[in-house]
């Protein structure tokens, strides 16, 4: 089978399409024929060596989420059958930029029937990150006010919709050309961060979902109400600032969760959540996809098409 692998850390030149053996699933695993794999910021951070996850060894196949069909199942797997359309968030020791990939059955869910594999592949890592940031770690409740930074990106555009579905008031920061999109997705207020200081406009926030870090995170303390929460996917919020503002700060890393993926799939099939894919490229252009994500401005997700399917 074909897979995009790296043998050393570096720029996009280290990405190579190679022929590798098709893996076989263990007792609690499934083999997925990959139809599409999404590209996430963690992918290029893994490529450069900026991020190193458990189980990462060279040569390494990148890609944390896929959509495809079940090709084979392990002896202890009973919830899936060959040919079932599925999507999955993968562990670090398996990569989705490939024609086939092994996944723990517990990390796999049935694909939402209302979307194709390209849009389904864009969901798992981004959606689980948004879901866990808002609810598992952020404790967002109906009637609360949430501020979402990086709201037009892969995680952010889903977080806006999840928060709105929960019944929260959603304030988002984004570039001017993303404002219309975010309003369509349900944001109650969008601040153009390039031309406005969000901390001067936004107050009494219950939860900040920080998908940007840096100076944006530091300035966000001014927006929180006393007793509010700040959750970041990138950097642990300052303990000093959390004490000063009487708030809670937390950093987290998303973990695969089939139950959450199934619930998210139901929201997609119910028309309550839309998945935005800005660009689709063939597997052999993974380097182009990395370049666009790392150096450009991506609205929603970039996805690699691996195989063509009708489902």
VENWO-V301769 format. One record per residue. N is the residue number from 1. RES is the residue in three letters. OMEGA is omega in whole degrees, -180 to 180 (none if undefined). Layout:
N:RES:OMEGA + N:RES:OMEGA
This chain:
1:UNK:177 + 2:UNK:176 + 3:UNK:175 + 4:UNK:-174 + 5:UNK:171 + 6:UNK:176 + 7:UNK:178 + 8:UNK:174 + 9:UNK:178 + 10:UNK:179 + 11:UNK:-177 + 12:UNK:180 + 13:UNK:-180 + 14:UNK:179 + 15:UNK:-178 + 16:UNK:173 + 17:UNK:-175 + 18:UNK:172 + 19:UNK:-179 + 20:UNK:179 + 21:UNK:174 + 22:UNK:-177 + 23:UNK:176 + 24:UNK:-178 + 25:UNK:171 + 26:UNK:-174 + 27:UNK:-177 + 28:UNK:-175 + 29:UNK:173 + 30:UNK:172 + 31:UNK:-179 + 32:UNK:168 + 33:UNK:-171 + 34:UNK:174 + 35:UNK:178 + 36:UNK:178 + 37:UNK:-178 + 38:UNK:180 + 39:UNK:-177 + 40:UNK:178 + 41:UNK:180 + 42:UNK:-179 + 43:UNK:-179 + 44:UNK:174 + 45:UNK:173 + 46:UNK:-179 + 47:UNK:-178 + 48:UNK:-176 + 49:UNK:179 + 50:UNK:180 + 51:UNK:179 + 52:UNK:-178 + 53:UNK:179 + 54:UNK:177 + 55:UNK:180 + 56:UNK:175 + 57:UNK:179 + 58:UNK:-9 + 59:UNK:-171 + 60:UNK:171 + 61:UNK:-178 + 62:UNK:177 + 63:UNK:-175 + 64:UNK:178 + 65:UNK:-175 + 66:UNK:166 + 67:UNK:-178 + 68:UNK:-179 + 69:UNK:179 + 70:UNK:179 + 71:UNK:179 + 72:UNK:-179 + 73:UNK:177 + 74:UNK:-174 + 75:UNK:-177 + 76:UNK:-178 + 77:UNK:-177 + 78:UNK:-175 + 79:UNK:179 + 80:UNK:175 + 81:UNK:-179 + 82:UNK:-180 + 83:UNK:180 + 84:UNK:173 + 85:UNK:-176 + 86:UNK:167 + 87:UNK:-170 + 88:UNK:166 + 89:UNK:-172 + 90:UNK:171 + 91:UNK:-175 + 92:UNK:-177 + 93:UNK:176 + 94:UNK:-178 + 95:UNK:-175 + 96:UNK:178 + 97:UNK:-174 + 98:UNK:179 + 99:UNK:176 + 100:UNK:178 + 101:UNK:174 + 102:UNK:175 + 103:UNK:171 + 104:UNK:-179 + 105:UNK:-179 + 106:UNK:179 + 107:UNK:-172 + 108:UNK:177 + 109:UNK:176 + 110:UNK:-179 + 111:UNK:172 + 112:UNK:-174 + 113:UNK:-173 + 114:UNK:-179 + 115:UNK:178 + 116:UNK:-177 + 117:UNK:179 + 118:UNK:-179 + 119:UNK:178 + 120:UNK:180 + 121:UNK:-179 + 122:UNK:-169 + 123:UNK:-159 + 124:UNK:-176 + 125:UNK:-178 + 126:UNK:-177 + 127:UNK:179 + 128:UNK:176 + 129:UNK:180 + 130:UNK:-178 + 131:UNK:-178 + 132:UNK:178 + 133:UNK:-178 + 134:UNK:-167 + 135:UNK:-177 + 136:UNK:-179 + 137:UNK:-177 + 138:UNK:179 + 139:UNK:-176 + 140:UNK:-179 + 141:UNK:176 + 142:UNK:179 + 143:UNK:179 + 144:UNK:179 + 145:UNK:-180 + 146:UNK:176 + 147:UNK:-177 + 148:UNK:177 + 149:UNK:-177 + 150:UNK:-167 + 151:UNK:-178 + 152:UNK:-178 + 153:UNK:-177 + 154:UNK:178 + 155:UNK:-173 + 156:UNK:-176 + 157:UNK:175 + 158:UNK:178 + 159:UNK:177 + 160:UNK:-177 + 161:UNK:178 + 162:UNK:-179 + 163:UNK:179 + 164:UNK:177 + 165:UNK:-180 + 166:UNK:-179 + 167:UNK:178 + 168:UNK:169 + 169:UNK:-171 + 170:UNK:172 + 171:UNK:-176 + 172:UNK:169 + 173:UNK:-177 + 174:UNK:173 + 175:UNK:-176 + 176:UNK:-176 + 177:UNK:176 + 178:UNK:-173 + 179:UNK:-178 + 180:UNK:178 + 181:UNK:-176 + 182:UNK:175 + 183:UNK:177 + 184:UNK:-179 + 185:UNK:173 + 186:UNK:180 + 187:UNK:180 + 188:UNK:179 + 189:UNK:178 + 190:UNK:180 + 191:UNK:176 + 192:UNK:-172 + 193:UNK:180 + 194:UNK:-175 + 195:UNK:-179 + 196:UNK:174 + 197:UNK:-175 + 198:UNK:-178 + 199:UNK:176 + 200:UNK:-176 + 201:UNK:-170 + 202:UNK:-179 + 203:UNK:173 + 204:UNK:179 + 205:UNK:177 + 206:UNK:-177 + 207:UNK:170 + 208:UNK:172 + 209:UNK:-174 + 210:UNK:178 + 211:UNK:-175 + 212:UNK:-178 + 213:UNK:179 + 214:UNK:-177 + 215:UNK:178 + 216:UNK:178 + 217:UNK:-178 + 218:UNK:-179 + 219:UNK:-175 + 220:UNK:179 + 221:UNK:-179 + 222:UNK:-177 + 223:UNK:-174 + 224:UNK:170 + 225:UNK:176 + 226:UNK:-178 + 227:UNK:180 + 228:UNK:-177 + 229:UNK:173 + 230:UNK:-180 + 231:UNK:-178 + 232:UNK:174 + 233:UNK:-170 + 234:UNK:-174 + 235:UNK:179 + 236:UNK:177 + 237:UNK:-178 + 238:UNK:176 + 239:UNK:179 + 240:UNK:-179 + 241:UNK:-179 + 242:UNK:178 + 243:UNK:-179 + 244:UNK:-176 + 245:UNK:180 + 246:UNK:-174 + 247:UNK:177 + 248:UNK:177 + 249:UNK:-178 + 250:UNK:171 + 251:UNK:180 + 252:UNK:173 + 253:UNK:-176 + 254:UNK:178 + 255:UNK:179 + 256:UNK:-180 + 257:UNK:-178 + 258:UNK:-178 + 259:UNK:179 + 260:UNK:178 + 261:UNK:178 + 262:UNK:180 + 263:UNK:178 + 264:UNK:177 + 265:UNK:178 + 266:UNK:177 + 267:UNK:178 + 268:UNK:-180 + 269:UNK:178 + 270:UNK:179 + 271:UNK:-178 + 272:UNK:180 + 273:UNK:177 + 274:UNK:-179 + 275:UNK:-178 + 276:UNK:175 + 277:UNK:-178 + 278:UNK:-172 + 279:UNK:175 + 280:UNK:-178 + 281:UNK:175 + 282:UNK:-178 + 283:UNK:-178 + 284:UNK:178 + 285:UNK:177 + 286:UNK:180 + 287:UNK:178 + 288:UNK:179 + 289:UNK:178 + 290:UNK:-179 + 291:UNK:-180 + 292:UNK:-178 + 293:UNK:-175 + 294:UNK:-172 + 295:UNK:-179 + 296:UNK:176 + 297:UNK:-176 + 298:UNK:175 + 299:UNK:-176 + 300:UNK:-171 + 301:UNK:169 + 302:UNK:-175 + 303:UNK:174 + 304:UNK:174 + 305:UNK:-177 + 306:UNK:179 + 307:UNK:-180 + 308:UNK:179 + 309:UNK:180 + 310:UNK:-175 + 311:UNK:none
